[in-house]
């Protein structure tokens, strides 16, 4: 059931939802769990101003939200490590749209 519509702004520190009822700030540290549940859909749990929440964010930017949250907050997330965060066929589609050197959707975290 949709509960809000509006603009989504994503940064290195979190995301903002600009909706009719105001601007809602979600820093990565306030999100306790997240997973991709389909193309352009990320389910996340978090600590909201009024208590715990469980939402599905549907946006063309959902994959970006997931990755930018997972890298600092849960770098060993199974979907991030296996590449299951991308919809089937996304990598091939991206190669036709952009110049990319990506050969796999897996993300490897390296320590310097």
VEXKE-214910 format. One record per residue (C-alpha): x, y, z; residue in one letter. Coordinates in steps of 0.25 Angstrom, whole numbers, padded with zeros to 4 digits, always signed. Layout:
N
XYZa/...
! end
This chain:
112
+0000+0000+0000x/+0007+0013-0004x/+0008+0023+0008x/+0015+0034+0001x/+0020+0040-0012x/+0031+0050-0015x/+0045+0053-0019x/+0057+0045-0014x/+0071+0051-0012x/+0083+0041-0009x/+0096+0045-0003x/+0108+0038+0002x/+0102+0040+0016x/+0088+0036+0014x/+0075+0039+0006x/+0064+0049+0007x/+0050+0048+0003x/+0043+0061-0001x/+0028+0058+0000x/+0015+0066+0002x/+0016+0064+0017x/+0031+0070+0018x/+0045+0065+0016x/+0049+0052+0023x/+0064+0050+0026x/+0069+0036+0026x/+0084+0035+0030x/+0090+0021+0027x/+0092+0019+0042x/+0077+0020+0044x/+0075+0008+0035x/+0076-0005+0042x/+0074-0015+0031x/+0072-0014+0016x/+0070-0024+0004x/+0067-0023-0011x/+0053-0029-0013x/+0052-0027-0028x/+0056-0017-0039x/+0055-0003-0033x/+0050-0007-0020x/+0058-0008-0007x/+0052-0012+0007x/+0058-0006+0019x/+0056-0006+0034x/+0060+0006+0042x/+0059+0015+0054x/+0049+0026+0050x/+0046+0038+0059x/+0033+0031+0064x/+0039+0017+0065x/+0043+0006+0057x/+0038+0005+0042x/+0038-0005+0031x/+0037+0001+0017x/+0039-0003+0003x/+0045+0009-0005x/+0041+0008-0020x/+0050+0017-0028x/+0059+0016-0040x/+0070+0019-0030x/+0067+0008-0021x/+0079+0000-0025x/+0088+0012-0022x/+0081+0014-0008x/+0084+0000-0005x/+0099+0000-0009x/+0102+0013-0002x/+0096+0008+0011x/+0102-0006+0010x/+0116-0001+0007x/+0118+0006+0020x/+0108-0001+0029x/+0108-0015+0025x/+0119-0018+0015x/+0118-0033+0017x/+0103-0033+0013x/+0100-0045+0005x/+0093-0038-0007x/+0105-0028-0008x/+0115-0039-0008x/+0108-0048-0018x/+0103-0038-0027x/+0089-0042-0025x/+0085-0027-0022x/+0084-0025-0037x/+0072-0029-0045x/+0074-0040-0056x/+0080-0034-0068x/+0084-0021-0062x/+0099-0022-0065x/+0096-0025-0080x/+0087-0013-0081x/+0096-0004-0074x/+0107-0008-0084x/+0098-0003-0095x/+0095+0010-0088x/+0109+0014-0082x/+0123+0011-0084x/+0126+0002-0073x/+0137-0008-0069x/+0128-0016-0060x/+0129-0030-0063x/+0121-0035-0051x/+0111-0029-0041x/+0119-0035-0029x/+0125-0024-0021x/+0138-0027-0014x/+0143-0019-0002x/+0158-0017-0001x/+0166-0012+0010x/+0178-0003+0008x/
! end
